[in-house]
Amino acid sequence: MGESSLNCHSNDFEDTMIMYKKEANAVVSFNIVYEKQDVIQPVLTFKPVMSHQIFGENECIFGYRSLAIDLYYLHNSAKCYVNVSSSGIVESDVYKPDNIMECLNPWLPENFTTNKEEFIKLIKEESHDVIFGKVLHTFTAKGKFHLHPKTQVNVTYKITQCDLKDENFKMFHSRFETYVIWFIDGANYIDLADPKWEIFYVYEEKKSPQTQQLYVTPVGFCTVYKFYSYPQNIRSRISQFFILPTHQKRGIGTELYKTVFKVFLEDPICTDITVEEPTSTFQKIRDIHDCCLVNSQLRAKEISILSTPVKTVFEIVKKQKLCKKQCQRVYDILCGFEAFPFKQSYDQFLTKINKRIQNEVKDKMKTAKRMRNQQGEAVSILLDQNAIAEAEFKRYKEDLEMAIKYIGNVFC
């Protein structure tokens, strides 16, 4: 057999193998279940954002044709049913199909089922109105009931602060938090035995327009860790912040952040409120809230941020328990907002920002440590200080102008 014939067969084999390679994020679906009908014909469905912790860095699954992985969660209890289906499995002495359930198992709710009839039984046994924690804040909205999408219904949202001594809550949270692995990069499950954790939940309440059955559904949560701060204080750090994709862009996350922030702002032993690696979406929520909070304080004192000494403004900002980095960011956004309509003032504002960033980069480079190459020889890393400062300034300027636009819409 000639070389070209071998290559042809090799290419055919590789093409066949590609048919068995699937992008995990595309084949996994989440389905929220209220009634049996939601299993037969899912309506509230969404896709994961990431799956590298489950299926590896490439986020691929090999060995199946027409693969579908459906994760069904009961709306109130978050009990789970897993259904994996495909039209064929690879048959090869060389390539073996990935063990999907083995990959999924560590990241699924405890006592999940792969038996559809067993899950149908759980639906019938589901309590539709269980709510955990003390209600801190309630707000209302108009919405739709997914089984009757043409009918508007009244929706009530309740934000609660939960009790980690409640064993039933801990079991529930250990199920619901399994969502975050698919949506928060580097997420881990928290230690529910550690009393330093605080957990806040958002519940959605609405009635079926047909049966008047009340359905209470957890749609998001926030975890906060309370670090020790000398001498007898705490520093609160928001760790996980999650809203179901089906309920995003409704202002629910904003209300949750406001409520959590208020709890620690009013706590006399809390010194500041920080956030662990905020996403761009969360940072937007945070910026708008924090800027509105500080701006209201400045207006109450009839203070113009551009004509007032920085030290005076920062004393007011710090009283809102913002961490040092967020204090600076809020100050910059509010200064930029006031200066933006006036070109000369705005150019002067940007010049100050640029100069500050250049000094920060210069200081970082002074403290940069020498590194070693692969042979173990010491080498000096020569970095273009101006290029780094310029790139950092450009990124921060774009970030600020986006935030200025956001708060402009709110203030106006």
Helices and strands as residue ranges (DSSP letters): H 3-18, E 21-23, H 24-27, E 28-33, H 37-40, E 45-46, H 52-55, E 60-62, E 64-65, E 68-74, E 80-85, E 88-89, H 100-104, G 105-107, H 116-125, E 134-145, E 148-161, H 167-176, G 177-182, E 197-207, E 214-229, E 233-243, G 245-247, H 252-265, E 270-275, H 280-300, H 310-318, H 324-339, H 343-366, E 371-372, E 378-379, H 385-411
